[in-house]
Amino acid sequence: MGISKTEVNLRRLLAAAPKQQNQAKLAHYVATLREQLEQLAEERTPEGLPRIAKVTINDYSEKIEAIAAKLVAPSQDIEESHESFAASSSQGSSPKGVENHIPPSPGLRRRAMPSSHSDERTRKDTVEDPSGPVRLDATTQAHIEKHRNLQEDLTDEMVGLARQLKESSLLMNQSIENTEKILDSTERAVEHSLASTGRVNVRAVIRCYGKDRPVIWASVITQQLAIASSTITPSAVFLTRIEFPSN
């Protein structure tokens, strides 16, 4: 059973994804890989059975999730750095020997609130599900679409070349069979022509010399056997003449 176009594209994207350093493009790769894996799992044979084994589907899924984990890892590092920075700030802000903490003024509190809110929003955006839609610019989308079209064209061209090779092999076999038939027919025709030529020569000799005197011409069997076996040509055939004296 051959490999479908969807599986070919999935394998190529799996091989290219680990080399991608752009997080936005990598997230798009992960989303595309998951869509292709769903399509691959839904493919069926003419008998109605799954075309791809469940073990293979699970293997592809594990590889995709391993790539997706690279998107989650940077967000965890950012969150840990934020927490460590907040802890160090709280420890260094209280001077030694001061027991009572003086609350900040309302003005400072109002200025600090938007910063905290933006930090939380940044964390949420970073920890967001990488499988969600990623906004790409027109140039990146055109580049991805161009490579996808090239992959599809290459796959179609390989299928066409395989079909042409099969047709050429069939035509060559048919031509060889026809040539063998022609050679056999030609050989039979040559043998028949040689045999006919030998019989005509014998009749001509008998007509020319048969009325002169009582002569017995004995070439008959020798000539026919020689022509039939193709050991000599009709021009090289000689006749053996046996004469009896006339009364």
N, C-alpha and C positions, 0 to 999 in steps of 0.2 A: 504494500500500500504506500503511495507516494505522500510527500509532505505538502500540505496545503499552503496557499500564499499567506494566510494569516499566521501560521506557525513559522514560516520563513521570516516574516517581518518581526515577529516577537523575538526570535532568536537573535536577529541582528540588533534590535533595540536593547536586549539584555547585555549584549557584548559591548555596546557603545555607552550605556548608562554609567558604569563605574568610572569612565574617563571624563565625565562631564563635571566641571567645577562650578558652573553657574547654578545656584540653588533654584532659581526660577525655572530654568530649562530642565533641571533634574526633576522638579516636581511635575512638570508637564510630561516628562518621560514616564514617571510612575503612573500617572493617570492614564496615559495611552496604553501602557503595559497591562494594567488591570482591565481595561476595556477589551483588549485583544485576548486576554486570558478567558474572559467571559464568553466571547465569541467562539473561542476554541473549545470550551467545555460544552457548548451547545451543538457542535457539529456531530452529525450522525452518518453512519454508513447506509448503503441502500437497504440493508436488512433492518435498519432501525436501531442499531447498537451504537454506543459512543465510539467515535473514531479515535479518540485519544484516551489512553488508559488513565485511571484515577491516580495512579502513582506518578505518572508524568505531570499531570495537572498540579498535584501537590508539590512536586519538585519546582515547577515554574513559579508557583505561588510563594514558596520559601525564598527563592532568589529575588522576587519582586519586593517582598517585605524587607529583605536585607538591604536593598537599595533605598527603600523608603525610610529605614532606620537612620540613614545618614542625614535625612532632613530633620529628624527630631533631635539628634545629638547636639547640633549647634544651639538650638533653643534652650536646652537644659543647661548648657554652659553659661549662657547669658543670664538665666534665672539665678544660678548659683552665684555669679559675680555680683548681681544686684543685692542678694541677701548678705553676702560678705561685706559689701560696701556699707549697707545700712547698719550692720552690727558694729563695724569699726567706727562709724560716725557717732553712734549712740554712746560708745565707751569713751571716745575722746572729747565729747562735748561737755561732760561734767568735770569741773576742776576738783583737785584733791582738797579735802577739808570742808567743802561746802555740802551740807546735808540737804537743804531744802532746794528743790528745783523751781526756778522762776519761769512761769509759762511765757511764751512769746506774745508779743503784742498782736492785736487783731489784724493789723495791717500785714504783718509778716505771715500770719496764719493764712490769710486770704491768698497771698502770693505763693505759699507752699502747696496749697491744695491742688491747683491745676497740674503742678509737676508730678505729684503722687498719682494723680488720675492718669496722666499720660504714661507713666511707668507701667501702671497696671494694664493699660490698653496695649502697650508694646509687648508685654508678656503674653497677653491673650492672642495677639496677632502672631507671635512667634511660635506658640505652642499649638497653633491652629492645625487642624487636620491637613496633612500634605496632599491628601487625595482630592481636596476641593479644587474648584476651578482657579486657574492661575492666569492673570492678565499678561499677555505678551504683546509686544509691539508688532507693527505690521511687518517689519523687516525679519524678525525672528520667525513669525508665522509663515512668511513666504519661503524662508530658508528651509524650515521643517517640511513644508508641503512639497518643495522642490526635491528634497531627498526622498520623500515618500513616493513621489511619482517616478523617480529614477529607479527605486527598488522594484516597483511594480512593472515598469517597462523591462527591466533586466530579467525578471522572472518570466514574463510573457515571451521574451526573446529566447530564453533557454528552452521553454516548452516547444516553441516553434521549430527550433533547430533539431530537437529530438524527434519531432514528427517528420521533418524533412529527411533526416538520416534514415528513419525507418522506411519511408517511401522509396528512397534511393536504393536501399538494400533489396526491397521487393522487386523493383524494376530490373536491377542487375541480375537477380536470380532468374527472372523470367526471360531476360535476354540470353543468358547462358543456355537455358533449356531450349529456346528457339534455335540457337546456333547448332546445338547438338543434333536436333531434328533435321536441320538443313544438311549437315554433313552426312548423316546417315542416308538421306534420300539421294544425295549426290553420289555417294559411294555405290549404292545399288544401281543408279542409272549408268554409271561408268562400266560396271560389271556387265550389265545387260547389253550395252553398246558394243563392248569388246566381243562378247559372245556372238552377237548378230553379225559383226564384221567378219569374224572367222567363218561363219556359215556361208556368207555371200562369196567370199574368196574361193572356197572349195567348189561351189557350184560354177563359178566362172571358169576355173581351170578345167573342170570336167567337160564343160561345153566347148572349150577351145581345142582340146586334144583328144576328145573321146572318139572322133570319127576317123582319125588318121590310120590307125592300125590297132590290133588288139593289145592294148596296154592296160595294165592294172596299176592305178595310182593309189599308193598307200601313204597318205599323209594325214590322214583324217583324224585318227584318234590323237596322234601326237600334237597336231596343230590345235585342236580343241582344248586339250589339257593344258598346253602352254599358255594359251590366251586366258583361260579361266583362272590359272594360278598367277597371271601377270609376271611370269618370269621372262617372257620375250614379247616384243611388240608385233603387231600383225605384219609389218614390213620385213621383219627378220625371219618369218616362218618360211621354211623350205619344204618342198614336197619330195617324197621318195618315189621314184618311178621304177616300176618293174616291167620289163618288156619281154614278150615271148616272140620268137621268130614266127613269121607267117608262113603258111604252107604254100 
